[in-house]
Amino acid sequence: MPAIERSGPKLIYQQIIAWIRQQISSGFWPEHYRLPSEPELAAQLGVSRGTLRKAITQLISEGLLVSIHGRGTFVESTVIEQPLAEELIAFSEALLEKKIPFQTRVHRQELIQPPQRVASLLSISPGQPVLFLERVRTVGAQPVVYLINYIAVTDCPGIETVDFTQRRLFETLEGRYKLALGWGQRTFQAQSADEHVAAMLEINPCDPVMYMEQLLYLQNGSPIELSNIWLRGSTFRLSAIVQRGHRRGLVSNTMEFKTSSD
């Protein structure tokens, strides 16, 4: 915590702004880091909530922080990220809603020791395994989605035995294990398919794909699953209807599926 100067020439809220900037620039607060709640942070700094809120409001206006209603205040990404979905819906659920039949192939399903980044994002203790799930979804004979999931298994024992050719992940977490899924952080990026992704999607290396990373949280705030998803560029299109005048003014959004290859 910074040493707040009560009688110095710099106003208290300006000192807080400078400290938060330092936390971000040093990497101590990385992108997507969720700040402590206002009462907690104000108490730690020994300042009023009003003073803290003034500092946070200015940093939000500058684009260093972002406030998500009901979620908290986060460190904004340094790259452009488009929030294309307010509703937490799986791609398989979107296909079902549109009455598009699909099949799922499971290529790998086993408990593993997660990579360090995965362990950190899922708050996994050292030595604790996660379920590694690798799948491809096809429509007709065409692969359209390649998925890799890392699932924290503490709250879902035995999930490694579930037949995910017949069961969907969200369906399993909510139905079999009665877990209350809350929200997810999604990041989209256009990529060129590497050889492995190209083989899974049956496309040529360097063909365009849409990559999405999703970190899924339970309603109690615990992270439960990390997804890496590659969408075949010729079959999916993501779109959003936005309202001018609000920085995060997403009104509604859709995911469109095209069966043609044009």
Stockholm file with secondary structure:
# STOCKHOLM 1.0

chainA/1-262         MPAIERSGPKLIYQQIIAWIRQQISSGFWPEHYRLPSEPELAAQLGVSRGTLRKAITQLISEGLLVSIHGRGTFVESTVIEQPLAEELIAFSEALLEKKIPFQTRVHRQELIQPPQRVASLLSISPGQPVLFLERVRTVGAQPVVYLINYIAVTDCPGIETVDFTQRRLFETLEGRYKLALGWGQRTFQAQSADEHVAAMLEINPCDPVMYMEQLLYLQNGSPIELSNIWLRGSTFRLSAIVQRGHRRGLVSNTMEFKTSSD
#=GR chainA/1-262 SS CCCCCSSSSSCHHHHHHHHHHHHHHTTSSCTTCBCCCHHHHHHHHTCCHHHHHHHHHHHHHTTSEEEETTTEEEECCSSCCCCCCSSCCCHHHHHHHTTCCCEEEEEEEEEECCCHHHHHHTTCCTTCCEEEEEEEEEETTEEEEEEEEEEECTTSTTGGGSCTTTSCHHHIIIIISCCCEEEEEEEEEEEECCHHHHHHHTCCTTCEEEEEEEEEEETTSCEEEEEEEEEETTTEEEEEEECTTCTTCEEEEEEEECCSCC
#=GC SS_cons         CCCCCSSSSSCHHHHHHHHHHHHHHTTSSCTTCBCCCHHHHHHHHTCCHHHHHHHHHHHHHTTSEEEETTTEEEECCSSCCCCCCSSCCCHHHHHHHTTCCCEEEEEEEEEECCCHHHHHHTTCCTTCCEEEEEEEEEETTEEEEEEEEEEECTTSTTGGGSCTTTSCHHHIIIIISCCCEEEEEEEEEEEECCHHHHHHHTCCTTCEEEEEEEEEEETTSCEEEEEEEEEETTTEEEEEEECTTCTTCEEEEEEEECCSCC
//
